[in-house]
Amino acid sequence: MQKFISLFALLGFIALTAGCAGMAASTQLPEALSSLNPNTTGLEIHNQTDVKLTEGNFSVVKTNVVGQARGFALLGFITMVPARFQTAMDRLYTKAEMQTGQAQTLGNIIMEKTSAYWILFSIPRISVRADVVEFTPNRPLLVIPRAPSDTPPSMTAPNGTKSGAQTL
């Protein structure tokens, strides 16, 4: 019995003196659990392409095209089926009817990560939303109509009538 009491006292002393180490070990527990869920990785890749849309050589083909991917996580953190960004982008390109070889691009791209949590599971979702822009070379620049009173008399159209527009 004496050995049992001294062992219990020794364990109590170790627990009291190792408080900081115990705290450090307990703070790593959520990190260990997060490794079970591949959707909680800190990897984010941002790529930016700068396109000038001020020259009037483009048209918006479709707006607000959405691609989504859903997954399933048991107990909210054990991922059974991940919501993949690649699947959402593939669905976005399919709905946007993007064609290889065409002068098209996506603009105003927004990505949203959401999850619906229920008692025993959660449903993670990734949504990607964008506008489809098509470039048209050899298109005339922006035409601003003018009131007929502002038109100088020397401006005439090719058919001999006065023109009420100015090309920039």
Beta strands, then each sheet from edge to edge (+ up, - down):
strand 1: 58-70
strand 2: 72-74
strand 3: 78-81
strand 4: 104-117
strand 5: 121-135
strand 6: 143-145
strand 7: 165-167
sheet 1: 1+ 5- 2+ 3-
sheet 2: 1+ 5- 4+
sheet 3: 6+ 7-
end
